[in-house]
Amino acid sequence: MQSFLTKIKGDKVIWAVVFLLTLVSFLAVYSSTGTLAYKYHGGNTEYYMLKHAVILLFGLLLMYFAHLLKYTYYSRIFQIALYIAVPLLLITLIFGLNLNEAKRVLPLPFNLTFQTSDLAKVTLIIYLARMLTKKQEQIKDFKSAFVPLMLPVLIVTGLIFPANFSTAALLFVTSLVLIFIGRVKVRYILGMVGIGVVALAIGIAVLYVLPAEKQGRLGTWKNRITNFVDGGGEENYQVEQAKIAIATGGLIGKMPGNSTQRNFLPHPYSDFIFAIIVEEYGAIGGGFVVLLYLILFFRAVKIMTRIPGTFGAFLSIGVAFSLVFQAMINMGVAVNLLPVTGQPLPLISMGGTSIWFTSLAIGIILSVSKELEKKEKSEKNELNKIETVYA
């Protein structure tokens, strides 16, 4: 155990959070995929357990190797990746698999799929961190700083928007928060928010003008919001089952593997996995999961305060805010505070590319903390040498 701990670098608290979230994920997915196993694999519940275990293991390996690489290299890597992510988003919109009236994924061999928005999210955040660092001297200027920062944000979120409104909105908000932290003028940011509100208002107006058969994905969003407000439709059925799971979980829960609502919830292993966690582990277990995400965000903020205004600072806080914001949205949907969005719970919900890109993102944060620790240790040694000389 001691030799293993010496091989992992960076913030040990973040590593602990990761391993705990991974453990929660393994237990929750194994418990919540029982119905799926009986439906598609003749009751072989180990199938999804092993599949998810492999995905988690690969994610942890990806995180480990990502944290070994010096974080400054990601600046150049993801600058190039942006020119790959944008065409992939466009290809997905045109040739992607049509699932639930939305083209979000590209088909891969061996019956696998690739959600291109997962790559775009990480790429855009790292690109913004790079640009904010480079533009700090003229960060208050509209033409030389704000426009180059917002242009890729609008392109990427615009390409994600038609098939995945919630992901586009999440990424847009994350980008604005990161730009605000980067000291861009608030009036520019408020102006962009105003443009977004006007665009949304125009979209809603168009929705009510278009006939139902031509609304497509816009109609799906309209129905979700309408059902959230008036309490009807399939989405409300999902939320009702989630609320039953949470209510019956009580304080300490039904204990692992004893969920009953997993048999009624359409997606208990992804969109509504938090409800299953609360049902089996109670409010204490649900609160513990929330605490883990908050600790992750707190550690990222601590990294940022130790190296303010640098690429590593913007990188850490941008990635952490994106993950924690997504987690809060997922949990908000489960407890009926928000309309159904389809956002997975980072590092817990069953998935492939979602877990892998989350692991990569956390690995990058760990890389920043590793280099910071190395720098602080070197400075401390230099200080000790100076003190020794003058002693």
Secondary structure, 3 states (H helix, E strand, C coil): CHHHHHHCCCCHHHHHHHHHHHHHHHHHHHHHCHHHHHHHCCCCCHHHHHHHHHHHHHHHHHHHHHHHCCCHHHHHHHHHHHHHHHHHHHHHHHHCEEECCEEEEEEECCCEEEEHHHHHHHHHHHHHHHHHHHCHHHCCCHHHHHHHHHHHHHHHHHHHCCCCHHHHHHHHHHHHHHHHHCCCCHHHHHHHHHHHHHHHHHHHHHHHHCCHHHCHHHHHHHHHHHHHHHCCHHHHHHHHHHHHHHHHHCCCCCCCCCCCHHHCCCCCCCCCHHHHHHHHHHHHHHHHHHHHHHHHHHHHHHHHHHCCCCHHHHHHHHHHHHHHHHHHHHHHHHCCCCCCCCCCCCCCCCCCHHHHHHHHHHHHHHHHHHHHHHHHHHHHHHHHHHHHHHC
